[in-house]
Amino acid sequence: MMLSGGGTQRRLLAQLLDVKNGLSIDDLAQRLDISRTAVKQHLSGLERDGYVARGTARKTAGRPEQTFVLTDDGIDVFPKQYSWFSRVLLQTLRSRIGEADLGEFMFNLGVDMSAAALPRITGKTRSERILEIVRIMNETGFVAQAIEGDAGSLARIACKNCVYHDLAKDHPEVCRFDIGFISGLMGADVEQEECMQRDEGQVCRFRFIPYA
């Protein structure tokens, strides 16, 4: 994430990351060795952008001091290692249960995860379901679209962005999650016709079985 105030704002957020229950303007001015006015200006921008929020007022001998705390967006400014953790998890699972069972596990996980979105497609026709599945996938970053199928067949789903691209390089079993997820929503078997990673294709493309 880009911060309008550059290094000073990142240093300010780092101080709030260090003290979870919040810091006051005076605390931050002292820690950063800048003026209270400068701290106020930075906090105003960070609060407006959703990186910090007002915490509880701290009791003092005089007037209570307002504290500021990091929001979830503020915490997300700092690097995360989700991809590394996911890779370690998949490597461990594969070594313990094998490739075939890992693929089956990912498929079943996708089916299970689809249950939460089922109310969004209840009562829709199969063609309407496909359009809603595309919307759901786009909400998670897939950049998906429905592509008209052959005569008498359902539309296919094509994704221009694979959200697991790095993981899928070494763990193609991850693709089984998508198949399970789409299958669970559609209530039909799904075949992955093209894969950006495996086939060096331009998209990941899925079709429903039977065609109609």
C-alpha positions as a Markdown table, in Angstrom:
| # | Residue | x | y | z |
|---|---|---|---|---|
| 1 | Met | 0.0 | 0.0 | 0.0 |
| 2 | Met | 1.2 | 3.5 | -0.8 |
| 3 | Leu | 1.3 | 6.1 | 1.9 |
| 4 | Ser | 0.9 | 9.8 | 1.0 |
| 5 | Gly | 3.2 | 10.8 | 3.8 |
| 6 | Gly | 6.0 | 8.4 | 2.8 |
| 7 | Gly | 8.6 | 7.3 | 5.4 |
| 8 | Thr | 7.3 | 9.4 | 8.3 |
| 9 | Gln | 3.8 | 7.9 | 8.1 |
| 10 | Arg | 5.3 | 4.4 | 7.9 |
| 11 | Arg | 7.4 | 5.1 | 11.0 |
| 12 | Leu | 4.3 | 6.4 | 12.7 |
| 13 | Leu | 2.4 | 3.2 | 11.9 |
| 14 | Ala | 5.4 | 1.1 | 13.1 |
| 15 | Gln | 5.1 | 2.8 | 16.5 |
| 16 | Leu | 1.4 | 2.0 | 16.7 |
| 17 | Leu | 2.2 | -1.6 | 15.6 |
| 18 | Asp | 4.6 | -1.8 | 18.5 |
| 19 | Val | 2.1 | -0.5 | 21.1 |
| 20 | Lys | -1.2 | -2.3 | 20.4 |
| 21 | Asn | -3.3 | -0.4 | 23.0 |
| 22 | Gly | -2.4 | 2.9 | 21.2 |
| 23 | Leu | -0.3 | 6.0 | 21.6 |
| 24 | Ser | -1.2 | 9.7 | 22.1 |
| 25 | Ile | 0.0 | 12.6 | 20.0 |
| 26 | Asp | 2.6 | 13.5 | 22.6 |
| 27 | Asp | 3.8 | 9.9 | 22.6 |
| 28 | Leu | 4.2 | 9.8 | 18.9 |
| 29 | Ala | 5.9 | 13.3 | 18.7 |
| 30 | Gln | 8.5 | 12.1 | 21.3 |
| 31 | Arg | 9.1 | 8.7 | 19.6 |
| 32 | Leu | 9.4 | 10.2 | 16.1 |
| 33 | Asp | 11.2 | 13.4 | 17.2 |
| 34 | Ile | 8.8 | 15.6 | 15.3 |
| 35 | Ser | 6.4 | 18.3 | 16.3 |
| 36 | Arg | 2.9 | 17.7 | 17.6 |
| 37 | Thr | 1.5 | 19.7 | 14.7 |
| 38 | Ala | 3.3 | 17.3 | 12.2 |
| 39 | Val | 1.9 | 14.3 | 14.1 |
| 40 | Lys | -1.6 | 15.7 | 14.0 |
| 41 | Gln | -1.3 | 16.3 | 10.2 |
| 42 | His | -0.1 | 12.7 | 9.6 |
| 43 | Leu | -2.8 | 11.2 | 11.9 |
| 44 | Ser | -5.5 | 13.2 | 10.1 |
| 45 | Gly | -4.5 | 11.7 | 6.8 |
| 46 | Leu | -4.0 | 8.2 | 8.1 |
| 47 | Glu | -7.4 | 8.3 | 9.9 |
| 48 | Arg | -9.1 | 9.6 | 6.7 |
| 49 | Asp | -7.5 | 6.8 | 4.7 |
| 50 | Gly | -8.6 | 4.2 | 7.2 |
| 51 | Tyr | -5.1 | 3.2 | 8.5 |
| 52 | Val | -5.6 | 4.4 | 12.1 |
| 53 | Ala | -8.6 | 5.0 | 14.4 |
| 54 | Arg | -9.2 | 6.7 | 17.6 |
| 55 | Gly | -8.7 | 4.4 | 20.6 |
| 56 | Thr | -9.8 | 4.9 | 24.2 |
| 57 | Ala | -8.9 | 8.1 | 26.0 |
| 58 | Arg | -6.1 | 7.7 | 28.5 |
| 59 | Lys | -6.6 | 9.1 | 32.0 |
| 60 | Thr | -4.0 | 11.6 | 33.1 |
| 61 | Ala | -3.6 | 14.1 | 35.9 |
| 62 | Gly | -5.1 | 16.8 | 33.6 |
| 63 | Arg | -7.3 | 16.3 | 30.6 |
| 64 | Pro | -7.7 | 12.7 | 29.2 |
| 65 | Glu | -5.3 | 12.0 | 26.3 |
| 66 | Gln | -6.8 | 10.7 | 23.0 |
| 67 | Thr | -4.9 | 7.6 | 21.8 |
| 68 | Phe | -4.7 | 6.2 | 18.3 |
| 69 | Val | -4.5 | 2.6 | 17.2 |
| 70 | Leu | -3.9 | 0.7 | 14.0 |
| 71 | Thr | -6.8 | -0.6 | 12.0 |
| 72 | Asp | -6.7 | -3.8 | 10.0 |
| 73 | Asp | -5.8 | -1.8 | 6.9 |
| 74 | Gly | -3.0 | -0.2 | 8.9 |
| 75 | Ile | -1.6 | -3.6 | 9.9 |
| 76 | Asp | -1.8 | -4.8 | 6.3 |
| 77 | Val | 0.7 | -2.1 | 5.3 |
| 78 | Phe | 3.4 | -4.3 | 6.8 |
| 79 | Pro | 4.6 | -7.3 | 4.7 |
| 80 | Lys | 2.8 | -10.7 | 5.2 |
| 81 | Gln | 4.1 | -14.1 | 4.2 |
| 82 | Tyr | 0.8 | -15.8 | 3.2 |
| 83 | Ser | 2.3 | -17.3 | 0.1 |
| 84 | Trp | 5.2 | -18.8 | 2.0 |
| 85 | Phe | 3.0 | -20.2 | 4.7 |
| 86 | Ser | 0.6 | -21.7 | 2.1 |
| 87 | Arg | 3.5 | -23.3 | 0.3 |
| 88 | Val | 4.8 | -24.9 | 3.4 |
| 89 | Leu | 1.4 | -26.1 | 4.3 |
| 90 | Leu | 0.8 | -27.7 | 0.9 |
| 91 | Gln | 4.3 | -29.3 | 0.9 |
| 92 | Thr | 3.6 | -30.8 | 4.3 |
| 93 | Leu | 0.2 | -32.1 | 3.3 |
| 94 | Arg | 1.5 | -33.6 | 0.0 |
| 95 | Ser | 4.4 | -35.4 | 1.8 |
| 96 | Arg | 1.9 | -36.9 | 4.3 |
| 97 | Ile | -1.1 | -37.9 | 2.2 |
| 98 | Gly | 0.3 | -37.9 | -1.4 |
| 99 | Glu | -0.6 | -36.0 | -4.5 |
| 100 | Ala | -3.8 | -37.8 | -5.3 |
| 101 | Asp | -5.3 | -37.4 | -1.9 |
| 102 | Leu | -4.1 | -33.8 | -1.7 |
| 103 | Gly | -6.0 | -33.1 | -5.0 |
| 104 | Glu | -9.1 | -34.8 | -3.6 |
| 105 | Phe | -8.8 | -32.8 | -0.4 |
| 106 | Met | -8.6 | -29.5 | -2.3 |
| 107 | Phe | -11.6 | -30.4 | -4.4 |
| 108 | Asn | -13.7 | -31.2 | -1.3 |
| 109 | Leu | -12.5 | -28.0 | 0.3 |
| 110 | Gly | -13.7 | -26.1 | -2.7 |
| 111 | Val | -17.1 | -27.8 | -2.5 |
| 112 | Asp | -17.4 | -27.1 | 1.2 |
| 113 | Met | -16.5 | -23.4 | 0.7 |
| 114 | Ser | -19.1 | -23.0 | -2.0 |
| 115 | Ala | -21.8 | -23.6 | 0.6 |
| 116 | Ala | -21.6 | -20.1 | 1.9 |
| 117 | Ala | -22.4 | -18.6 | -1.5 |
| 118 | Leu | -25.3 | -21.0 | -2.4 |
| 119 | Pro | -28.0 | -18.6 | -1.3 |
| 120 | Arg | -26.9 | -16.2 | -4.0 |
| 121 | Ile | -27.7 | -18.7 | -6.8 |
| 122 | Thr | -30.8 | -20.4 | -5.3 |
| 123 | Gly | -33.8 | -20.2 | -7.6 |
| 124 | Lys | -31.7 | -19.2 | -10.7 |
| 125 | Thr | -31.6 | -21.0 | -14.0 |
| 126 | Arg | -28.4 | -22.7 | -15.0 |
| 127 | Ser | -27.4 | -19.8 | -17.3 |
| 128 | Glu | -28.1 | -17.3 | -14.5 |
| 129 | Arg | -26.1 | -19.4 | -12.1 |
| 130 | Ile | -23.0 | -19.2 | -14.3 |
| 131 | Leu | -23.3 | -15.4 | -14.4 |
| 132 | Glu | -23.6 | -15.3 | -10.6 |
| 133 | Ile | -20.6 | -17.6 | -10.2 |
| 134 | Val | -18.6 | -15.3 | -12.4 |
| 135 | Arg | -19.6 | -12.4 | -10.2 |
| 136 | Ile | -18.5 | -14.3 | -7.1 |
| 137 | Met | -15.2 | -15.3 | -8.6 |
| 138 | Asn | -14.5 | -11.6 | -9.6 |
| 139 | Glu | -15.1 | -10.6 | -6.0 |
| 140 | Thr | -12.1 | -12.7 | -5.1 |
| 141 | Gly | -9.8 | -11.4 | -7.8 |
| 142 | Phe | -10.2 | -14.0 | -10.6 |
| 143 | Val | -11.1 | -11.5 | -13.4 |
| 144 | Ala | -13.6 | -14.1 | -14.8 |
| 145 | Gln | -16.1 | -13.9 | -17.6 |
| 146 | Ala | -18.7 | -16.2 | -19.1 |
| 147 | Ile | -17.9 | -17.3 | -22.7 |
| 148 | Glu | -20.7 | -18.6 | -25.0 |
| 149 | Gly | -20.4 | -22.3 | -25.5 |
| 150 | Asp | -21.2 | -24.5 | -28.5 |
| 151 | Ala | -24.8 | -24.8 | -29.7 |
| 152 | Gly | -26.9 | -26.5 | -27.0 |
| 153 | Ser | -24.2 | -26.3 | -24.3 |
| 154 | Leu | -23.8 | -24.1 | -21.3 |
| 155 | Ala | -21.4 | -21.1 | -21.3 |
| 156 | Arg | -17.9 | -21.7 | -20.1 |
| 157 | Ile | -16.1 | -19.7 | -17.5 |
| 158 | Ala | -12.7 | -18.2 | -18.4 |
| 159 | Cys | -10.4 | -16.5 | -15.8 |
| 160 | Lys | -7.7 | -14.1 | -16.9 |
| 161 | Asn | -6.1 | -14.0 | -13.5 |
| 162 | Cys | -5.1 | -17.0 | -11.3 |
| 163 | Val | -5.1 | -15.9 | -7.7 |
| 164 | Tyr | -3.0 | -19.0 | -6.8 |
| 165 | His | -0.5 | -18.5 | -9.7 |
| 166 | Asp | 2.7 | -18.8 | -7.6 |
| 167 | Leu | 1.4 | -21.8 | -5.6 |
| 168 | Ala | 0.1 | -23.6 | -8.7 |
| 169 | Lys | 3.6 | -23.7 | -10.2 |
| 170 | Asp | 4.7 | -26.3 | -7.7 |
| 171 | His | 1.3 | -27.5 | -6.4 |
| 172 | Pro | -1.1 | -28.1 | -9.4 |
| 173 | Glu | -3.4 | -29.7 | -6.8 |
| 174 | Val | -4.5 | -26.2 | -5.9 |
| 175 | Cys | -6.5 | -26.0 | -9.1 |
| 176 | Arg | -8.8 | -28.7 | -7.8 |
| 177 | Phe | -10.1 | -26.2 | -5.3 |
| 178 | Asp | -11.5 | -24.0 | -8.1 |
| 179 | Ile | -13.1 | -27.0 | -9.7 |
| 180 | Gly | -14.7 | -28.1 | -6.5 |
| 181 | Phe | -15.9 | -24.6 | -5.7 |
| 182 | Ile | -17.5 | -24.1 | -9.2 |
| 183 | Ser | -18.9 | -27.6 | -9.1 |
| 184 | Gly | -20.4 | -27.1 | -5.7 |
| 185 | Leu | -22.2 | -23.9 | -6.8 |
| 186 | Met | -23.4 | -25.2 | -10.1 |
| 187 | Gly | -24.4 | -28.7 | -8.9 |
| 188 | Ala | -22.7 | -30.2 | -12.0 |
| 189 | Asp | -19.3 | -31.8 | -12.8 |
| 190 | Val | -16.7 | -29.4 | -14.1 |
| 191 | Glu | -13.7 | -29.9 | -16.4 |
| 192 | Gln | -10.8 | -27.6 | -16.6 |
| 193 | Glu | -10.2 | -27.2 | -20.3 |
| 194 | Glu | -7.2 | -24.8 | -20.1 |
| 195 | Cys | -4.8 | -23.8 | -17.4 |
| 196 | Met | -2.5 | -20.8 | -17.5 |
| 197 | Gln | 0.1 | -22.6 | -15.4 |
| 198 | Arg | -0.1 | -26.2 | -16.6 |
| 199 | Asp | -0.9 | -25.6 | -20.3 |
| 200 | Glu | 0.8 | -22.2 | -20.6 |
| 201 | Gly | -2.5 | -20.9 | -21.9 |
| 202 | Gln | -3.9 | -17.4 | -21.8 |
| 203 | Val | -6.7 | -18.2 | -19.4 |
| 204 | Cys | -8.0 | -20.8 | -17.0 |
| 205 | Arg | -11.2 | -22.1 | -18.7 |
| 206 | Phe | -13.8 | -24.4 | -17.2 |
| 207 | Arg | -16.8 | -26.2 | -18.8 |
| 208 | Phe | -19.7 | -27.9 | -17.3 |
| 209 | Ile | -20.6 | -31.6 | -17.8 |
| 210 | Pro | -23.0 | -32.5 | -19.3 |
| 211 | Tyr | -23.0 | -29.6 | -21.9 |
| 212 | Ala | -26.7 | -29.0 | -21.5 |
